[in-house]
Amino acid sequence: MIDIKSMPYEQLKEYCISLGQKGFRADQLYDWMHVKLAESFDSMTNLPAAFRESLSQLCDYTCLTMEKRQISAIDGTQKYLFSLQDGQMIESVLMPYHHGNSVCISSQAGCRMGCRFCASTIGGLVRNLTPGEMLDQIYAITRITGQRVSNVVVMGTGEPLDNYENLLIFIKMLTDEHGLHISQRNLTVSTCGLAEKILALAEHRFQITLALSLHAATDEKRKQIMPVANKYSIDTLMDAVSEYHEKTGRRITFEYSLIAGVNDTDEDARLLTALAKKTGAHVNLIPVNPVTETGFLPPNKQEADVFKLKLEKNHINVTIRRSMGRDIDGACGQLRRKETANPARRSI
């Protein structure tokens, strides 16, 4: 079966012509899938019935099923658990901000990176998500809430650059003028640091924001919490992100999960300052979400503010990410982990 929702506009046009349709039918079909956010071929009422029947027989139509929705009583964050056609589960999050709605999506079912502070990686990688499955997380939340999404972050379950080819298609389709046409500058892609993929992404010269999940400022400490650091040294990563900045003109963000007693010392602040100065990076401090399986805890607010001040005194552009959804399994992978660990769910 053909995965039609993962087809970029030009490819879809060629496919429709191959089925004996006029080119404008591809425009109508693409509009139904990626602007009107139709849930099935049957609802595409301006397409001929025979064409819709052919599509239903030849194509898979990705449309996620919402299994659970949790809404934070603290800040209005909405966390979604979606099931895919093969029964796999993924998480997505809607975060309301004064400047618009942001959606955080997953790029894989599970993750093989093994970061010790992250619930997403417990259980390993199951499979990559298709471009259509990545897009439909945004579409499903838009359909459910009736609210426009203005910003997208690929920062949920999975390592986006470990699903590189599908990520490229997703970026092009999300920002394509025929679809939602979200600005590339309103798209952030996070990576734990696959250096060769960072360099490959730089060649496309997208205007997206690249966020490097740094989380420690020395190789020794990074290896303790991020197995990927055994392959890519910090020097290698700094070279890669510097080249990305040079080729795209886009400032890099360092994501830095603050873990009490692990990476929040004076020395950590000094070394992080040096790396940020070297690359001109913005530093986004993230008090780690407590996850039962990891045992890691965040510093308290005063400790986090002190760490931030140490960077600011050295003229580093730094923010503390507002912790959202703590009352609704806010950490990446927590809700999926809880659901897949449920014996009743496993027996289905």
Rosetta blueprint (number, residue, H / E / L):
1 M L
2 I E
3 D E
4 I H
5 K H
6 S H
7 M L
8 P L
9 Y H
10 E H
11 Q H
12 L H
13 K H
14 E H
15 Y H
16 C H
17 I H
18 S H
19 L L
20 G L
21 Q L
22 K L
23 G H
24 F H
25 R H
26 A H
27 D H
28 Q H
29 L H
30 Y H
31 D H
32 W H
33 M H
34 H H
35 V L
36 K L
37 L L
38 A L
39 E L
40 S L
41 F H
42 D H
43 S H
44 M L
45 T L
46 N L
47 L L
48 P L
49 A H
50 A H
51 F H
52 R H
53 E H
54 S H
55 L H
56 S H
57 Q H
58 L H
59 C E
60 D E
61 Y L
62 T L
63 C L
64 L L
65 T E
66 M E
67 E E
68 K E
69 R E
70 Q E
71 I E
72 S L
73 A L
74 I L
75 D L
76 G L
77 T L
78 Q E
79 K E
80 Y E
81 L E
82 F E
83 S E
84 L L
85 Q L
86 D L
87 G L
88 Q L
89 M E
90 I E
91 E E
92 S E
93 V E
94 L E
95 M E
96 P E
97 Y E
98 H L
99 H L
100 G E
101 N E
102 S E
103 V E
104 C E
105 I E
106 S L
107 S L
108 Q E
109 A E
110 G E
111 C L
112 R L
113 M L
114 G L
115 C L
116 R L
117 F L
118 C L
119 A H
120 S H
121 T H
122 I L
123 G L
124 G L
125 L E
126 V E
127 R E
128 N E
129 L L
130 T L
131 P H
132 G H
133 E H
134 M H
135 L H
136 D H
137 Q H
138 I H
139 Y H
140 A H
141 I H
142 T H
143 R H
144 I H
145 T H
146 G L
147 Q L
148 R L
149 V L
150 S L
151 N E
152 V E
153 V E
154 V E
155 M L
156 G L
157 T L
158 G L
159 E L
160 P H
161 L H
162 D H
163 N H
164 Y H
165 E H
166 N H
167 L H
168 L H
169 I H
170 F H
171 I H
172 K H
173 M H
174 L H
175 T H
176 D L
177 E L
178 H L
179 G L
180 L L
181 H L
182 I L
183 S L
184 Q H
185 R H
186 N H
187 L E
188 T E
189 V E
190 S E
191 T E
192 C L
193 G L
194 L L
195 A H
196 E H
197 K H
198 I H
199 L H
200 A H
201 L H
202 A H
203 E L
204 H L
205 R L
206 F L
207 Q L
208 I L
209 T E
210 L E
211 A E
212 L E
213 S E
214 L L
215 H L
216 A L
217 A L
218 T L
219 D H
220 E H
221 K H
222 R H
223 K H
224 Q H
225 I H
226 M L
227 P H
228 V H
229 A H
230 N H
231 K L
232 Y L
233 S L
234 I H
235 D H
236 T H
237 L H
238 M H
239 D H
240 A H
241 V H
242 S H
243 E H
244 Y H
245 H H
246 E H
247 K H
248 T H
249 G L
250 R L
251 R L
252 I L
253 T E
254 F E
255 E E
256 Y E
257 S E
258 L E
259 I L
260 A L
261 G L
262 V L
263 N L
264 D L
265 T L
266 D H
267 E H
268 D H
269 A H
270 R H
271 L H
272 L H
273 T H
274 A H
275 L H
276 A H
277 K H
278 K H
279 T H
280 G L
281 A L
282 H E
283 V E
284 N E
285 L E
286 I E
287 P E
288 V L
289 N L
290 P L
291 V L
292 T L
293 E L
294 T L
295 G L
296 F L
297 L L
298 P L
299 P L
300 N L
301 K H
302 Q H
303 E H
304 A H
305 D H
306 V H
307 F H
308 K H
309 L H
310 K H
311 L H
312 E H
313 K L
314 N L
315 H L
316 I L
317 N L
318 V E
319 T E
320 I E
321 R L
322 R L
323 S L
324 M L
325 G L
326 R H
327 D H
328 I H
329 D L
330 G L
331 A L
332 C L
333 G L
334 Q H
335 L H
336 R H
337 R H
338 K H
339 E H
340 T H
341 A L
342 N L
343 P H
344 A H
345 R H
346 R H
347 S L
348 I L
